[in-house]
Amino acid sequence: MAARLPLSTLLSQALVAFTIEFDNEFEHRTPHTTTRQATAQGPWLASLAMWSNCMQFVREEGVTVRELQSLARTGTNLDGMRRWGYITIEPGPGGSPAKKARPDSVLRPTEKGRIAQEIWRPLFRTIEQRWEDRFGKGEIGRLRESLRALIGRMDLDLPDCLPILGYGLFSKDRDRDRERQAPAKRDTGADSLPLSALLSRVLLAFAIEFERDGDLSLAISANLVRVLDDQGVKVRDLPLLSGVSKEAISMATGYLQKRGYLVIQADPSAGRTKLVRLTPKGREAQGAYRERLRVIEARWQARFGDEIRNLREALELLIGESTARSPLFRGLEPYPDGWRASVPKPSTLPHFPMVLHRGGYPDGS
């Protein structure tokens, strides 16, 4: 039951469900291109994160890469956004064309990018209205208020989305360093932030604390280390067990195998089937993951008091069981022509979003 789930899992699954519902609606409303569907009018399909870390700040009059990074407070996949048809990248004043964007390079939306912006912008309210209808306006209001209250007490200058995860799937060094630098926190209008941004900020604060002294990221620990054992789990079963894509699983297993946390070997009873099992070092990391979640939530409870209890209660109402029977799944049915309609339905949601450079999808797709 959700009452037994870590706070980071509750935050993660609410954020992932909101994002998938948002992405499904964006895909339905906008001309776009995917491997399944190509139209001359649309850019390559991307997720909510690419609005939050890029397109919400790109103006027709132009914004420099330096300005974008300051506004977004996290990085983006500029090469991808250009290649996918959302932006142009021009040399800065007096500059010459370069293969890669530089700090003074100027970004502008393409015509396709402007159309996507107009479709993205009102979708936050559309999905929040659905959640109010589904779960109750008062319940969603209490969730928003509990998130805003926590953000108001955090000494971190956080972005409106989770950072794109790089090697090791850590929540980026520059994000983890914010607390040590202790910058003056900007007034970013938390009262007007969409629900996805509120969830992202609190979850990223949790991840920063989790990863500060640990050897493994919260993304790897929550999605892969959590579901493994020392007997062996079939590689092909890992996406179903974890809720994240096989591409994200491949990144995580490669990182863990190289560092001695797991081994991958043939299943002696099933021919070419591969098994993944934890080494003694991996079992120790699994125990450390569970203990660190408990310690951080206890620390937050001592620091924030009733605000943590209120947040947990609001999230538990939304999530119920962390399976396909969760109320969150009521909004995740894709449109028949959507790309998610052509892939197996998930039986659970990720225990931490896997936001990758591949388009920013919360399950690493």
C-alpha positions as CSV (number, residue, x, y, z in Angstrom):
1,M,0.0,0.0,0.0
2,A,1.0,3.6,-0.5
3,A,1.3,4.1,3.2
4,R,4.4,1.9,3.2
5,L,6.0,3.6,0.2
6,P,8.9,6.0,0.7
7,L,8.1,9.6,0.3
8,S,10.3,9.8,-2.8
9,T,8.3,7.1,-4.5
10,L,5.0,8.8,-3.7
11,L,6.3,12.1,-5.2
12,S,7.8,10.2,-8.2
13,Q,4.8,8.3,-9.2
14,A,2.5,11.3,-9.0
15,L,5.0,13.3,-11.1
16,V,5.3,10.5,-13.7
17,A,1.6,10.0,-14.0
18,F,1.0,13.7,-14.5
19,T,3.7,13.9,-17.1
20,I,2.5,10.9,-19.1
21,E,-1.1,12.2,-19.1
22,F,0.3,15.6,-20.2
23,D,2.4,14.0,-22.9
24,N,-0.4,11.9,-24.2
25,E,-2.6,15.0,-24.6
26,F,0.2,17.0,-26.3
27,E,0.8,14.2,-28.7
28,H,-2.9,14.1,-29.5
29,R,-3.2,17.8,-30.2
30,T,0.0,18.7,-32.0
31,P,1.4,17.8,-35.4
32,H,4.4,15.7,-34.7
33,T,6.9,13.1,-35.9
34,T,7.8,9.8,-34.4
35,T,9.1,6.5,-35.7
36,R,5.5,5.4,-36.1
37,Q,4.1,8.6,-37.5
38,A,5.7,11.3,-39.6
39,T,4.1,14.5,-40.7
40,A,5.7,17.4,-42.6
41,Q,4.1,19.9,-40.2
42,G,5.4,18.6,-36.9
43,P,8.6,18.4,-34.9
44,W,9.9,15.2,-33.3
45,L,7.8,14.4,-30.3
46,A,9.2,15.4,-26.9
47,S,8.1,15.3,-23.3
48,L,7.0,17.9,-20.7
49,A,10.6,18.3,-19.5
50,M,11.7,19.8,-22.8
51,W,9.1,22.6,-22.3
52,S,10.2,23.1,-18.7
53,N,14.0,23.2,-19.3
54,C,13.9,24.9,-22.7
55,M,10.8,26.0,-24.7
56,Q,9.0,28.0,-22.0
57,F,12.0,30.4,-22.1
58,V,12.8,30.6,-25.9
59,R,11.3,33.8,-27.3
60,E,10.9,35.0,-30.9
61,E,13.3,37.9,-30.2
62,G,15.9,35.3,-29.1
63,V,17.5,34.2,-25.9
64,T,21.2,33.3,-25.5
65,V,22.3,29.9,-24.2
66,R,23.7,31.7,-21.1
67,E,20.4,33.3,-20.4
68,L,18.5,30.1,-20.9
69,Q,20.6,28.2,-18.4
70,S,20.1,31.0,-15.9
71,L,16.3,31.0,-16.4
72,A,15.9,27.3,-16.5
73,R,18.3,26.6,-13.6
74,T,19.2,23.3,-15.3
75,G,20.6,22.1,-18.6
76,T,18.7,21.0,-21.7
77,N,19.4,19.0,-24.9
78,L,20.1,21.9,-27.2
79,D,21.4,19.7,-30.1
80,G,18.3,17.5,-29.8
81,M,15.9,20.4,-29.7
82,R,17.5,21.8,-32.8
83,R,17.6,18.5,-34.6
84,W,14.0,17.7,-33.6
85,G,12.8,21.0,-35.2
86,Y,11.9,23.1,-32.1
87,I,14.6,25.8,-32.2
88,T,17.3,27.4,-34.3
89,I,20.8,28.2,-32.9
90,E,22.5,31.2,-34.3
91,P,25.9,32.7,-33.5
92,G,26.0,35.6,-31.0
93,P,26.9,39.1,-32.0
94,G,30.2,39.1,-33.9
95,G,30.4,35.3,-33.7
96,S,30.8,32.8,-36.4
97,P,28.9,29.6,-37.0
98,A,30.0,26.7,-34.8
99,K,29.2,23.0,-34.6
100,K,28.0,23.3,-31.0
101,A,26.1,26.1,-29.2
102,R,28.2,28.5,-27.2
103,P,27.1,30.7,-24.2
104,D,26.4,33.7,-26.5
105,S,24.6,31.6,-29.2
106,V,21.1,32.9,-29.8
107,L,18.1,30.5,-29.6
108,R,14.8,31.2,-31.4
109,P,11.7,29.0,-31.8
110,T,11.1,27.6,-35.3
111,E,7.6,27.9,-36.7
112,K,7.0,24.3,-35.6
113,G,8.4,25.2,-32.2
114,R,6.0,28.2,-31.8
115,I,3.0,25.9,-32.6
116,A,4.2,23.5,-30.0
117,Q,4.6,26.3,-27.4
118,E,1.0,27.4,-28.0
119,I,-0.2,23.8,-27.4
120,W,2.0,23.1,-24.4
121,R,1.3,26.3,-22.5
122,P,-2.4,25.7,-21.5
123,L,-2.0,21.9,-21.0
124,F,-0.9,22.3,-17.4
125,R,-4.2,23.7,-16.4
126,T,-6.1,21.2,-18.6
127,I,-4.5,18.2,-16.8
128,E,-4.8,19.8,-13.3
129,Q,-8.5,20.3,-14.0
130,R,-8.8,16.6,-14.9
131,W,-7.0,15.7,-11.6
132,E,-9.4,18.0,-9.7
133,D,-12.4,16.2,-11.3
134,R,-10.9,12.8,-10.7
135,F,-9.6,13.2,-7.2
136,G,-11.5,16.2,-5.8
137,K,-10.7,19.9,-6.1
138,G,-10.1,20.1,-2.3
139,E,-7.7,17.1,-2.4
140,I,-5.6,18.6,-5.2
141,G,-5.6,21.9,-3.5
142,R,-4.3,20.4,-0.3
143,L,-1.5,18.6,-2.3
144,R,-0.5,21.9,-4.0
145,E,-0.5,23.7,-0.6
146,S,1.6,21.1,1.1
147,L,4.1,21.2,-1.8
148,R,4.2,25.1,-1.8
149,A,4.7,25.1,2.0
150,L,7.8,22.8,1.8
151,I,9.3,24.7,-1.1
152,G,9.0,27.9,0.8
153,R,11.1,26.5,3.6
154,M,13.9,25.0,1.4
155,D,17.1,27.0,0.9
156,L,17.5,25.7,-2.7
157,D,17.1,27.5,-6.0
158,L,15.5,24.6,-8.0
159,P,14.3,24.3,-11.6
160,D,10.7,23.5,-12.6
161,C,11.6,20.0,-13.7
162,L,14.0,17.2,-12.9
163,P,17.4,17.5,-14.6
164,I,18.3,15.3,-17.6
165,L,20.2,12.4,-16.1
166,G,23.7,11.8,-17.4
167,Y,26.3,9.1,-16.7
168,G,25.5,7.3,-13.5
169,L,22.0,8.8,-13.7
170,F,22.8,11.3,-11.0
171,S,20.7,14.5,-10.6
172,K,23.6,16.5,-12.0
173,D,26.5,17.9,-10.1
174,R,25.4,21.5,-10.6
175,D,22.1,20.8,-9.0
176,R,23.7,18.9,-6.0
177,D,26.1,21.8,-5.5
178,R,23.3,24.5,-5.1
179,E,22.9,23.9,-1.4
180,R,26.7,24.2,-0.7
181,Q,26.8,27.5,-2.7
182,A,23.8,28.8,-0.7
183,P,22.7,31.3,-3.3
184,A,20.0,33.8,-2.6
185,K,16.8,32.0,-3.5
186,R,14.9,33.8,-6.2
187,D,11.2,34.5,-6.0
188,T,9.9,32.3,-8.8
189,G,6.2,32.6,-8.0
190,A,5.6,29.2,-6.3
191,D,2.0,30.1,-5.9
192,S,1.5,30.1,-9.7
193,L,3.7,27.1,-10.5
194,P,2.0,24.1,-12.2
195,L,1.6,21.0,-10.1
196,S,4.4,19.2,-12.1
197,A,6.9,21.9,-11.1
198,L,5.9,21.7,-7.5
199,L,6.3,18.0,-7.4
200,S,9.6,18.2,-9.3
201,R,11.2,20.7,-6.9
202,V,10.4,18.8,-3.8
203,L,11.5,15.5,-5.4
204,L,14.8,17.0,-6.6
205,A,15.5,18.4,-3.1
206,F,15.0,14.8,-1.8
207,A,17.3,13.4,-4.5
208,I,20.0,16.0,-3.8
209,E,20.0,15.0,-0.2
210,F,20.0,11.3,-1.0
211,E,22.9,11.6,-3.4
212,R,25.1,14.0,-1.4
213,D,27.0,11.2,0.4
214,G,26.0,8.1,-1.5
215,D,27.8,6.2,-4.2
216,L,24.7,5.6,-6.3
217,S,22.0,7.8,-7.7
218,L,18.5,7.7,-6.5
219,A,17.3,6.9,-10.0
220,I,19.5,3.7,-10.2
221,S,18.8,2.7,-6.6
222,A,15.0,3.1,-6.8
223,N,14.4,1.6,-10.2
224,L,17.0,-1.1,-10.5
225,V,18.8,-2.0,-7.3
226,R,15.4,-2.1,-5.5
227,V,14.0,-4.9,-7.7
228,L,17.1,-7.2,-7.8
229,D,18.2,-10.0,-5.6
230,D,21.1,-12.4,-5.3
231,Q,19.2,-15.3,-6.9
232,G,18.8,-13.6,-10.3
233,V,16.1,-11.7,-12.2
234,K,15.6,-12.1,-15.9
235,V,16.9,-9.1,-17.9
236,R,13.7,-9.1,-20.0
237,D,11.5,-8.7,-16.9
238,L,13.3,-5.6,-15.6
239,P,11.2,-3.0,-17.5
240,L,8.0,-4.6,-16.3
241,L,9.2,-4.8,-12.7
242,S,10.7,-1.3,-12.6
243,G,8.3,0.7,-14.8
244,V,11.2,2.2,-16.8
245,S,12.3,1.6,-20.4
246,K,14.7,-1.1,-21.6
247,E,17.1,1.7,-22.7
248,A,17.2,3.2,-19.2
249,I,17.7,-0.3,-17.8
250,S,20.6,-0.9,-20.1
251,M,22.3,2.4,-19.0
252,A,21.8,1.5,-15.3
253,T,22.9,-2.2,-15.6
254,G,26.0,-1.2,-17.5
255,Y,27.0,1.3,-14.8
256,L,26.3,-1.1,-11.9
257,Q,28.1,-4.0,-13.6
258,K,31.2,-2.0,-14.3
259,R,31.4,-1.1,-10.6
260,G,30.8,-4.6,-9.2
261,Y,27.2,-4.1,-7.9
262,L,25.7,-6.8,-10.1
263,V,26.6,-9.6,-12.5
264,I,24.8,-10.6,-15.7
265,Q,25.0,-14.3,-16.7
266,A,23.1,-16.9,-18.7
267,D,20.2,-18.6,-17.0
268,P,21.2,-22.3,-16.9
269,S,17.6,-23.4,-17.1
270,A,16.5,-21.2,-20.0
271,G,19.0,-21.2,-22.9
272,R,19.9,-17.7,-24.0
273,T,17.9,-16.0,-21.2
274,K,20.1,-13.6,-19.2
275,L,19.9,-13.2,-15.5
276,V,20.9,-10.2,-13.4
277,R,21.8,-10.7,-9.8
278,L,23.3,-8.6,-7.0
279,T,26.8,-9.2,-5.7
280,P,27.5,-8.8,-2.0
281,K,28.4,-5.2,-2.8
282,G,25.0,-4.8,-4.5
283,R,23.1,-6.3,-1.6
284,E,24.9,-3.8,0.7
285,A,23.9,-0.9,-1.7
286,Q,20.3,-2.2,-1.6
287,G,20.2,-2.1,2.2
288,A,21.8,1.4,2.2
289,Y,19.2,2.7,-0.3
290,R,16.3,1.6,2.0
291,E,18.0,2.9,5.1
292,R,18.8,6.3,3.5
293,L,15.2,6.8,2.4
294,R,14.1,6.1,6.0
295,V,16.7,8.5,7.4
296,I,15.9,11.4,5.1
297,E,12.2,11.1,5.6
298,A,12.7,11.1,9.4
299,R,15.0,14.1,9.0
300,W,12.4,15.9,7.0
301,Q,9.7,15.0,9.5
302,A,11.8,16.6,12.3
303,R,12.6,19.6,10.2
304,F,9.2,20.3,8.5
305,G,6.8,18.7,11.0
306,D,3.2,18.5,9.9
307,E,4.0,19.6,6.4
308,I,5.5,16.2,5.7
309,R,2.5,14.4,7.2
310,N,0.1,16.5,5.1
311,L,2.1,15.9,2.0
312,R,2.2,12.1,2.5
313,E,-1.5,11.9,3.2
314,A,-2.3,13.9,0.1
315,L,-0.1,11.7,-2.1
316,E,-1.3,8.4,-0.6
317,L,-4.9,9.4,-1.6
318,L,-3.8,9.7,-5.2
319,I,-1.6,6.6,-5.4
320,G,-3.3,3.9,-3.4
321,E,-1.4,0.8,-4.4
322,S,1.8,1.2,-6.3
323,T,0.5,-1.1,-9.1
324,A,-1.7,-0.8,-12.2
325,R,-4.7,-0.7,-9.7
326,S,-3.5,2.7,-8.5
327,P,-6.0,5.6,-9.1
328,L,-3.2,7.3,-11.1
329,F,-3.7,4.8,-13.9
330,R,-7.2,6.1,-14.6
331,G,-5.7,8.9,-16.6
332,L,-2.9,7.0,-18.4
333,E,-4.9,5.3,-21.1
334,P,-3.3,6.6,-24.3
335,Y,-5.2,7.7,-27.4
336,P,-5.5,4.8,-29.9
337,D,-3.1,6.5,-32.3
338,G,-0.6,7.5,-29.6
339,W,2.8,5.8,-29.4
340,R,2.1,4.4,-25.9
341,A,-0.9,2.5,-27.3
342,S,1.6,0.4,-29.3
343,V,3.8,-0.7,-26.3
344,P,2.9,-3.0,-23.4
345,K,0.9,-1.3,-20.6
346,P,3.0,-0.8,-17.5
347,S,2.1,-2.7,-14.3
348,T,3.8,-0.1,-12.1
349,L,5.2,3.4,-12.4
350,P,8.9,4.3,-11.8
351,H,10.0,4.8,-8.2
352,F,12.1,7.7,-9.6
353,P,11.7,9.4,-13.0
354,M,14.2,8.4,-15.6
355,V,14.5,11.7,-17.5
356,L,17.0,11.1,-20.3
357,H,18.3,13.1,-23.3
358,R,16.1,11.0,-25.6
359,G,13.2,13.4,-25.3
360,G,12.8,13.8,-21.5
361,Y,10.2,11.1,-21.0
362,P,9.7,10.2,-17.3
363,D,10.2,6.5,-17.8
364,G,13.3,6.8,-20.0
365,S,11.4,6.0,-23.3
